[in-house]
Every structure is written in structure tokens, then in C-alpha cells.
Amino acid sequence: MSLPLTVKGLCKAYPGFTLDNVSFSLAPGHVTGFIGRNGAGKSTTLKALLNLVHPAAGEVRFFGLDPAREEYAVKQRIGFAGSAARFYPKKTVGELAAVTAGFYESWDEAAFRRCLDRFALDPAKKLEQLSEGMRVKLDLTVALSHHAELLILDEPTSGLDPVSRDELLELFLALRDEGVTLLFSTHIITDLEKCADDILYLQKGRLLFAGAMEDFAAAYLLYEGPVTEEQRRAAVGHARSRRGESLLLRREDAGSFPAEGLREPGLEEIMTHLEKEAETP
Amino acid sequence: MKLLKKELRLALSPLTPFFLLFSFMTLIPGYPILVGSFFICLGIFYSFQSAREAGDILYTALLPIPKGDVVRGKLRLTLLFQLAGFGLMLLLTALRLTVLRGGVYAAVPMLPANGTYLAFALLIFLCFNVLFVGGFFRTAYALGRPFIVFTVAAFLLVGIAEVLHHVPGLAFLAAVEGPGLLLQLPLLAAAALAYALGTALAGRRAIRRFEALDL
């Protein structure tokens, strides 16, 4: 069976930014968190996948299909949601769905009604009256009503309060349990801890890590305490901490550090250390 | 058909059908009635504007259709209202040339409603399709500049139409009866051909431009 998505050597250059040779694949039925700072290239990558921007190089395959050649077949099987997209504010949920339904050969009106109930969406409500979270749920409703097998979500939790965010993340887990594959970008690390099986970590247009979340976390140790210049050079990231200085170390490089100063870092600590290091000239 | 349905139900500004009423300028005596064609295009412009504000271009591009269909949908909406406006102008012109002949319409110095008028109306519509629609899809965002370019071209055409029939030998362009009226028919046919071919070419160019765009 073909993977939901494989990407090889994706490149795109803008003035002042380059998406550099990004390659990854998504496992079916997994939730993959796509992380990186604002401006790291997450949205550009997602847009390139969706054929909205033209990559300079690279190969994208959805379910083994080339989206440039088989756009219709690919788009029938995927769904997209983005917090930045605010479509048709004066139209109602029902009007948008009625028009959108005509474009999908597998549109399932019963599934649409079930999703409206499940997400407490009122078809008579205007889109401008929906909260950020409800907008994402509407996008999910549309995607699930045409039985999308892969959902691509661009910062779906951005702008949500903690309770709504948690609710949405639980929904992702429920969809995963139903066999849907999800790829969602975020810069909120707690989102990943809640529901991601795998992560893609993009830094300044380059993919630093692609794989299981546990493997990412297990690759590092954090050292806190007084450090020498030599120890600092062995670290892949450093930051100031309450106890002086903290160093992010690859697990295999931590042997020479005092054991009492070492501990497992959280994802947020890994990311902040790596990002600070990347900023250091 | 589903593209046009999407345009009408999601992207259409209520001003667009309302501005079809400017077709009735055809009935105003002693007035540069060709500006009615400009106003019909202005009405269509409002649908482009409201569609842009509603994120319509991106939404449509995400639907399971070829990217070029975003342009095709907009062109179909444009053609629908231009042809509806033209149909009204054609009927009202026929009314002026028959039932309403004479009276306030007799011996006016401006271009009357006749074959020349209809031909120039089609040329103004063609200008809109080439300059505005084609210009808009360079960016799929910037509306102002292409509309200003179209406005200048449209008013130049209105001016040319109003001047031409005063040029010696071209008085037949303002004829409302007799052989002069028949002489206008080739002009109208040529304008219709130019409209059809020009719009088709402008559409193809707009699709090429849009497909090359990063959204």
C-alpha cells in the first residue's frame, strides 16, 4: 500500500528564505506534528504539497500519485484546514457545504450531518460568527464528509484558548483512531506532547528531524550547572538557566558530563536550545 | 456548471446583477450611452473585489479542480453578466429603433442606440476581459491597477465612438434607419468576432499567468 504522503528533495527559494531539500514521509494512521519557529518554512512546505506554490525542485506523492498530474484524484482524498484562511464570512455553513459538496464525487451527506452534530455546528450560522476552533471544525467537517484519508492542517490550534485547543487535539486523536492520517503544523510544543506520534522539525528551511517523537526526545539530554568552554563546544544548544547555564547534548556526547547535572529535556527545551543555537552567529 | 454555481452562490456581489440596470442607459436620449457598458463591467469588478476579500481564490484553488478552473470560473461569471447586459442593450436598442423612433431620439448629436453602439459595447467588454481580468490574474490579488487601465481604455473607446460618426464619410455610424443601419452590421459582426476570439485568448493567457503564480 502506498504511503499517504512522501516528499523527496523539496526546494523553494524566496528572497531571504530557502526551503532546502526537505524529505519525509507520513505513516498511515499517524498524527504527525510539523514544528518550527514562525518563518521556518512550515506553511511554504504545506502550500508546496498542495500545489499552491511551485517548488524549484523535489517530488511529492500522495498515495503514490503525483499531485501535479493527478490533482483531481489526489484532492478527492485529502482535506485541508488552516487557521489563517477566513473564507466567505457572509455565507452560512450550509451554503458553503452545499456548493463544496458538488466538487467531491464521494460527498456523503449523511456523514456531513453526523459531523455537524458531532461538532455542534449550526448550518444556518454565518462563517463570520464561528470562533477559530469552530472554523477548524468546519474544515474538518468538509474533509470528513468526502472521506478524506489525509488531513493537512496549517496551524489549526493557533489562536485557540487552552480548553478549545485540548478539545481539538483530542479530536485529532479520535480521527487517528478512525484511520485518518493527520499532518498539522504548529509552533505550540504542548500540542505535540498531547497527540503527535511523529514529528517533523523544520529550522530555517531545513528539516532537522523526521521520525517518531520518542526518538526525537530520546536523542538529547540536558545538562544544567557550571560549564567549561570545552563542554559548551560539545553541546548542540545552550541557554541561560536558574542554575547558571543549560546545555543541550546529544545523548552520545553526554558521557563526560557530571551525572547529577543531567536530565531528560522536555520537547520545548530541546526546541528552544536548538533555535537559540541556530541564532548564534 | 458547478464552477458557475460556486461563483453565483459564494463569490457574487449583489451589486453585479444590480449594475445590469445600467443597460437601460440605452434609452437615455442625447447622452454618451456607451458608459452603460462601463458600469456593467464595474458591477462585475465588485464581484472580483468581494471574492478577493472572501478568500475565494484560495478556497477555489483548494477544491479538486485544475488550478486553471479558478480563472475559468471567474470568466464564466464575467461572460454571464456581460452577455446578459448585452442582451438587454440589444432589446432596448431594437425598441429605440422601432417603437420609440423619433420624438426625443430624433437628431441627437451623440451616438444613438444602433449597431455601432452595440459593436462598441462589445469592444468595451473585450477591454475588460483583456485588461482587467487578464491583469488581475497576474497577481490574483491586485485589483486597482488593472481596473484603472481598463477604465482609461473604456473611456477612450467611448470618446472614439462619439467622435467617429462626426468624421466626414462616417455619418452612417450614427444612422438609425435605412442603408446606414445595414452598413453597421459588418462592424457589429466584426466586434462580436473580436469579442469572442479576444476573450478566449485573454482567458488562456490569464490561466497561464495564474498557473505560474504562487498563492
Interface residues (C-beta under 8 A of the other chain):
Chain A: K47 L50 N51 L52 V53 H54 E71 Y72 V74 K75 Q76 F80 A85 R86 F87 Y88 P89 K90 K91 E95 L96 A98 V99 T100 G102 F103 Y104
Chain B: K2 K5 K6 R9 L10 A54 G55 D56 L58 Y59 A61 L62 L63 P64 I65 P66 K67 A212 D214 L215
